[in-house]
């Protein structure tokens, strides 16, 4: 788009988000009445940029290199234009997706779940063995919440949550498996090495429902936003990240089911991933992917079990943790980590 159009905007308003990353987002009304969302990259206020060692906005480079143009038809993106300003910091202009973007309160329907997993499988199949260079290194993504890496950033709410959650971990997950998970969370290098020994593809890197939209005019497609953590690794890492952070946001997946326990829901989601992957399904890689999800977000699970003000959430996460520890045990039994 013509940058002058952005400079001539007639209205600007901050976009509400959950405040976790600190990213600067504005909803902008242009002179012609159309609306866009503008994201400006500034590591001094964007915690995710600092955690991922991003100094100017990798999403801009991904767009400029045409990586998003290679996405399969079932995977969309909202980026209209992107550039680096005179200070070398990135600016991203996106279609305003409005209420199509899921929130932390959205319940994923069975139809959306199937679209989500099929689109993810399409993305991973498209780039299998051919992912572009220059993305966020996998080791950086997997190590984002290593206590030793984030401790210098203490004082930022997300960092403090993570540090406190890992401190709770031995209490909520005693035993050998829990100890080995914590060891990997504290030093993710062995997990990174194991992942890079598996078939690799382009990963979104932060596959969470809040980074997704289902646009009514584009049925059967999944729109993905926030590509700043895009990386190269086994497809199953995206799956592990999604389930570790968002499994509780999915409604019943099985046909005709009105309700289910969180562990049954997790089993259903794994089955859905297996179905979507088809012949590409790799049980060993899935085990490693689920382990990676736990080492990435185990702190959040421990924090919810101990501190969440809603007893239902505490109980849900307490009930789910044995499932996750079993998946970790299966991954550890592969001998890859």
DOPA-321925 format. One record per residue (C-alpha): residue in three letters; y, x, z. Coordinates in steps of 0.5 Angstrom, whole numbers, plus 500, padded with zeros to 3 digits. Example, Ala and Ser with C-alpha at 12.3 -4.5 7.8 and 13.67 -1.06 7.14 Angstrom:
<r ALA,<491,525,516>> <r SER,<498,527,514>> 
This chain:
<r UNK,<500,500,500>> <r UNK,<507,502,499>> <r UNK,<509,505,506>> <r UNK,<516,502,505>> <r UNK,<513,496,506>> <r UNK,<511,498,513>> <r UNK,<518,501,514>> <r UNK,<521,494,512>> <r UNK,<517,490,517>> <r UNK,<520,484,520>> <r UNK,<516,483,526>> <r UNK,<512,488,530>> <r UNK,<508,486,537>> <r UNK,<503,490,540>> <r UNK,<495,488,539>> <r UNK,<492,486,546>> <r UNK,<485,490,547>> <r UNK,<481,492,553>> <r UNK,<486,498,555>> <r UNK,<480,503,555>> <r UNK,<482,508,550>> <r UNK,<489,508,550>> <r UNK,<490,507,542>> <r UNK,<496,504,540>> <r UNK,<495,498,535>> <r UNK,<501,493,533>> <r UNK,<500,487,529>> <r UNK,<506,487,524>> <r UNK,<509,482,519>> <r UNK,<511,485,513>> <r UNK,<517,482,509>> <r UNK,<513,478,504>> <r UNK,<510,474,510>> <r UNK,<503,478,510>> <r UNK,<500,481,516>> <r UNK,<497,487,518>> <r UNK,<495,491,524>> <r UNK,<497,498,524>> <r UNK,<494,504,528>> <r UNK,<497,510,530>> <r UNK,<493,516,533>> <r UNK,<496,520,539>> <r UNK,<492,524,543>> <r UNK,<497,524,549>> <r UNK,<495,517,550>> <r UNK,<489,516,546>> <r UNK,<483,518,551>> <r UNK,<477,517,546>> <r UNK,<481,522,541>> <r UNK,<481,527,547>> <r UNK,<474,526,549>> <r UNK,<472,527,542>> <r UNK,<476,533,541>> <r UNK,<480,529,535>> <r UNK,<487,532,535>> <r UNK,<490,527,529>> <r UNK,<486,522,527>> <r UNK,<479,523,524>> <r UNK,<479,516,521>> <r UNK,<485,517,516>> <r UNK,<481,523,513>> <r UNK,<475,519,513>> <r UNK,<479,514,509>> <r UNK,<482,519,504>> <r UNK,<476,522,503>> <r UNK,<473,516,500>> <r UNK,<467,515,505>> <r UNK,<469,508,506>> <r UNK,<468,506,499>> <r UNK,<461,508,499>> <r UNK,<459,503,504>> <r UNK,<454,498,502>> <r UNK,<456,491,500>> <r UNK,<454,488,506>> <r UNK,<458,493,510>> <r UNK,<466,492,510>> <r UNK,<472,495,513>> <r UNK,<479,493,514>> <r UNK,<483,499,512>> <r UNK,<488,498,507>> <r UNK,<491,505,507>> <r UNK,<492,511,511>> <r UNK,<496,517,512>> <r UNK,<499,523,516>> <r UNK,<506,522,518>> <r UNK,<511,528,518>> <r UNK,<508,530,525>> <r UNK,<501,531,522>> <r UNK,<499,525,526>> <r UNK,<495,519,523>> <r UNK,<497,512,521>> <r UNK,<492,507,519>> <r UNK,<494,500,516>> <r UNK,<488,495,516>> <r UNK,<487,488,514>> <r UNK,<489,483,520>> <r UNK,<482,480,522>> <r UNK,<485,476,527>> <r UNK,<480,472,531>> <r UNK,<474,474,527>> <r UNK,<473,480,531>> <r UNK,<469,480,537>> <r UNK,<471,481,544>> <r UNK,<468,483,550>> <r UNK,<467,475,552>> <r UNK,<464,473,545>> <r UNK,<457,471,545>> <r UNK,<453,474,539>> <r UNK,<449,468,535>> <r UNK,<442,469,532>> <r UNK,<445,469,525>> <r UNK,<450,474,527>> <r UNK,<445,478,530>> <r UNK,<441,478,524>> <r UNK,<447,480,519>> <r UNK,<449,485,524>> <r UNK,<442,489,524>> <r UNK,<441,488,517>> <r UNK,<448,491,515>> <r UNK,<446,496,520>> <r UNK,<440,498,516>> <r UNK,<443,497,509>> <r UNK,<449,502,512>> <r UNK,<443,507,514>> <r UNK,<439,507,508>> <r UNK,<445,508,504>> <r UNK,<447,515,507>> <r UNK,<440,517,509>> <r UNK,<439,524,508>> <r UNK,<446,524,504>> <r UNK,<451,523,510>> <r UNK,<458,527,508>> <r UNK,<460,533,512>> <r UNK,<466,533,516>> <r UNK,<465,528,521>> <r UNK,<465,528,529>> <r UNK,<460,533,531>> <r UNK,<454,529,533>> <r UNK,<454,534,540>> <r UNK,<461,532,541>> <r UNK,<459,524,541>> <r UNK,<453,525,545>> <r UNK,<457,529,550>> <r UNK,<463,524,551>> <r UNK,<461,522,558>> <r UNK,<458,529,561>> <r UNK,<461,529,568>> <r UNK,<463,537,567>> <r UNK,<467,535,560>> <r UNK,<470,529,563>> <r UNK,<472,531,570>> <r UNK,<478,535,568>> <r UNK,<481,528,565>> <r UNK,<480,525,572>> <r UNK,<485,520,573>> <r UNK,<484,516,567>> <r UNK,<481,509,569>> <r UNK,<475,510,564>> <r UNK,<474,517,566>> <r UNK,<474,515,573>> <r UNK,<469,510,572>> <r UNK,<464,514,569>> <r UNK,<464,520,574>> <r UNK,<463,515,579>> <r UNK,<458,511,576>> <r UNK,<454,518,575>> <r UNK,<455,519,582>> <r UNK,<451,512,583>> <r UNK,<446,514,578>> <r UNK,<441,517,583>> <r UNK,<441,511,588>> <r UNK,<440,506,583>> <r UNK,<435,510,579>> <r UNK,<431,515,584>> <r UNK,<424,518,581>> <r UNK,<423,523,576>> <r UNK,<425,519,570>> <r UNK,<431,517,573>> <r UNK,<432,525,575>> <r UNK,<431,527,567>> <r UNK,<436,522,565>> <r UNK,<441,524,569>> <r UNK,<440,532,567>> <r UNK,<440,530,560>> <r UNK,<447,526,561>> <r UNK,<449,532,564>> <r UNK,<447,537,559>> <r UNK,<446,533,552>> <r UNK,<445,539,548>> <r UNK,<437,538,548>> <r UNK,<438,531,546>> <r UNK,<443,533,540>> <r UNK,<437,538,538>> <r UNK,<432,533,538>> <r UNK,<436,528,534>> <r UNK,<438,533,529>> <r UNK,<430,534,528>> <r UNK,<430,527,525>> <r UNK,<432,524,519>> <r UNK,<439,523,519>> <r UNK,<444,519,516>> <r UNK,<451,516,517>> <r UNK,<452,513,524>> <r UNK,<458,509,526>> <r UNK,<458,512,532>> <r UNK,<461,507,537>> <r UNK,<457,501,535>> <r UNK,<459,496,539>> <r UNK,<461,488,538>> <r UNK,<468,489,540>> <r UNK,<468,494,533>> <r UNK,<465,488,529>> <r UNK,<468,482,525>> <r UNK,<465,476,522>> <r UNK,<469,474,517>> <r UNK,<468,467,514>> <r UNK,<470,468,507>> <r UNK,<465,474,507>> <r UNK,<458,471,509>> <r UNK,<452,475,510>> <r UNK,<457,481,511>> <r UNK,<459,485,517>> <r UNK,<466,488,518>> <r UNK,<466,495,522>> <r UNK,<472,497,525>> <r UNK,<474,504,529>> <r UNK,<470,509,525>> <r UNK,<473,515,529>> <r UNK,<467,517,532>> <r UNK,<463,517,525>> <r UNK,<458,522,525>> <r UNK,<451,524,523>> <r UNK,<444,523,526>> <r UNK,<438,518,526>> <r UNK,<440,511,525>> <r UNK,<437,509,531>> <r UNK,<442,512,535>> <r UNK,<447,507,533>> <r UNK,<442,502,535>> <r UNK,<441,505,542>> <r UNK,<449,505,543>> <r UNK,<449,498,541>> <r UNK,<444,495,546>> <r UNK,<446,500,552>> <r UNK,<453,497,551>> <r UNK,<452,490,549>> <r UNK,<445,487,549>> <r UNK,<448,482,555>> <r UNK,<453,479,549>> <r UNK,<447,477,545>> <r UNK,<445,470,545>> <r UNK,<437,468,545>> <r UNK,<435,471,538>> <r UNK,<428,468,538>> <r UNK,<428,462,534>> <r UNK,<428,456,538>> <r UNK,<429,460,545>> <r UNK,<434,456,549>> <r UNK,<435,462,554>> <r UNK,<431,468,556>> <r UNK,<431,474,561>> <r UNK,<435,480,559>> <r UNK,<429,484,559>> <r UNK,<426,479,554>> <r UNK,<432,479,550>> <r UNK,<432,487,549>> <r UNK,<425,486,547>> <r UNK,<427,481,542>> <r UNK,<433,485,539>> <r UNK,<428,491,538>> <r UNK,<424,487,534>> <r UNK,<430,485,530>> <r UNK,<431,492,529>> <r UNK,<424,493,527>> <r UNK,<424,487,522>> <r UNK,<431,490,519>> <r UNK,<429,497,518>> <r UNK,<423,495,515>> <r UNK,<419,501,512>> <r UNK,<424,505,515>> <r UNK,<423,504,522>> <r UNK,<421,510,526>> <r UNK,<418,508,533>> <r UNK,<419,515,535>> <r UNK,<426,516,533>> <r UNK,<428,509,536>> <r UNK,<425,511,543>> <r UNK,<430,517,542>> <r UNK,<436,513,540>> <r UNK,<434,508,546>> <r UNK,<434,514,551>> <r UNK,<441,517,548>> <r UNK,<444,510,549>> <r UNK,<442,510,556>> <r UNK,<445,518,557>> <r UNK,<451,515,554>> <r UNK,<452,509,558>> <r UNK,<448,510,564>> <r UNK,<454,511,568>> <r UNK,<456,504,566>> <r UNK,<450,501,568>> <r UNK,<450,504,575>> <r UNK,<457,502,576>> <r UNK,<455,495,575>> <r UNK,<449,495,579>> <r UNK,<453,497,585>> <r UNK,<460,495,584>> <r UNK,<461,489,580>> <r UNK,<465,483,583>> <r UNK,<460,478,580>> <r UNK,<453,478,583>> <r UNK,<450,475,577>> <r UNK,<452,481,573>> <r UNK,<450,486,578>> <r UNK,<443,482,578>> <r UNK,<443,482,571>> <r UNK,<444,490,570>> <r UNK,<439,491,576>> <r UNK,<434,487,572>> <r UNK,<435,491,566>> <r UNK,<435,498,569>> <r UNK,<427,498,569>> <r UNK,<426,496,562>> <r UNK,<431,502,560>> <r UNK,<428,507,564>> <r UNK,<421,505,561>> <r UNK,<424,507,554>> <r UNK,<427,513,557>> <r UNK,<420,515,559>> <r UNK,<417,513,553>> <r UNK,<422,518,549>> <r UNK,<421,523,554>> <r UNK,<413,523,553>> <r UNK,<414,525,545>> <r UNK,<416,532,547>> <r UNK,<422,532,543>> <r UNK,<427,533,549>> 
